[in-house]
Every structure is written in structure tokens, then in C-alpha cells.
């Protein structure tokens, strides 16, 4: 897979998740079976803004080459693997409902996309 395509897919995925986390945190948290204390709303908005930022970086830098391109791809892989570990542990520990595994599937697919892009970087 072309690295530019991998970054484009990652950008769209990050922005599509980031926007509702930033603008509708209570609704997003409730879909994961989580309550909405003020701290959770603040962290959700922060995560949403962060994801939107990552999406913008991925989109704007999708034509990068060399070390910057590899850095972008490795950074995206790290983010998604971290999500897989964190959320996988939370599901296993009963802190997240079983249907949250859908987010894990999306993260696994994105790791595959970024690794395929990295192979051609």
C-alpha cells in the first residue's frame, strides 16, 4: 500500500472519531458504557481534539518521504497499538463493555494499514 494512502485512511479515521469525541463527549462516552462526570467530558474533548490534530497532520503530510514519513507511520502505529493494549485490558477487566471490541478491530485494521504503508516507505 502506498504510504500516502495509509496516511489518508488514518487521517479520515482519526478525524471521524475525533469530531464526535470533541463535540459530543457525553454521547460518545455513553456508547462505550461509560458515565459522564466532568472529568470524563474534559478528557474526551481533549482526546477528540488530539485525534483531529493527528488527522490533520496525517492529511497534510501524506506526501512526505524518507525519515519524516517513517516517523509519521511509526507514530500512528504506536498510537493504535497503545489503544489496543489499553482498551483490550479494559475490556478484559470488565471496565469497558464487550461491544467496545469494535474499537479494537478498527485499531487493528489501522495498524495493518500503517504497517503496509511502512513497508513501502
N, C-alpha and C positions, 0 to 999 in steps of 0.2 A: 504494500500500500504506500502511496506517495505520502511523505511526511506532511505536506500541506493539507492533504485530505484528512489525515489523522487529527491535525490541529483544528481544522474546520469543524469536524464532528465533535471534538472535545469542547470547542468554543460554544457551539449551539447547545450541547447538553448542559454545560455549566450555566449558561445564561437562562435556559429554560427552567432550571431548578433554582437558580439564584433569585429570579424576579419574584416568584411567589413567596420564597423564604423572607425576602426583604419587605415585601408589600402586604403580605397576608400571613404573618407568622403564626397567629393563633390557629388558623385553619390548617396550615401545613403541619404544625405540631400535633394537632388532633388526629390527622390522618395516620400518624405514627403511634397513636395511642398515648400521647404524652399530654400532661397538663400544661397550662399556660401561665405559670407565675411570671411576674415581671422580669425576673432574671432570664427565664427561658425565652421570652419575647425579645429581649435585648440580644441574647446570644444568637437567636435565629436570624434577626435582622443583620447582625454582624456577619454571620456565615453567608447570608444571601448576598450582601454587598461584596464579600470576598470572592464568592463564586462568579458574580458578574464581572468583577475585576479580572479574574483568571480567564474568563471567556473573552473579554476584550483583548487581553494580552495575547491569547492564543490566536484570535482572529487577525489582529494587526500584525503579528509576527509569523504568520503561516508560511511566508515565503523566505524565512530565514534559512541560512545554510551553515554548515560547519558546527563549531562549538556552541554558538547560541541556539541553534536548532536542537542539538542533542540535550542541552540544558533544559530547554522547554519541554521536550518529551520526557526526560527523566523526572523533572519536577511534577509533571502531570501523573506519571506512573506512581511516584511517591505519594501524592495526594490520594489517589484512588486506592492504593494498597493500604494506606493508613485508614481509610474509610472502611475497607473490607475487614481489617483486623478489629477496629473499634466497634463497628456495628455487628460484626459476626459474634464478637464476645458479648455484646449487649443482648443480642437475640438469644444466645445460648444461656446467659444468666437470667433470662426472663425479664430483662429491663425494657426490651422492645418486643412488640407482638410478633408472632410468626410471619405475618404478611409483610413485615419490613424486609424480608428476604428479597423482595423485588428490587430494592435499592442496591442490595449486594450484587444481584445479577447485572444491573446496569453498570456498576463499578467494574465487575469482572470483564464485561464486554469492552468497556473503555480502556482497561489495562491492555487487553488484546489489541485493540486499535492502535494504542500508542506504541506497543512493542513492535507491531508490524511496521509502523512508521519509522521507528528507530532502526529497524533492520535496513531501511533504505536511506537513512540519514547519512 
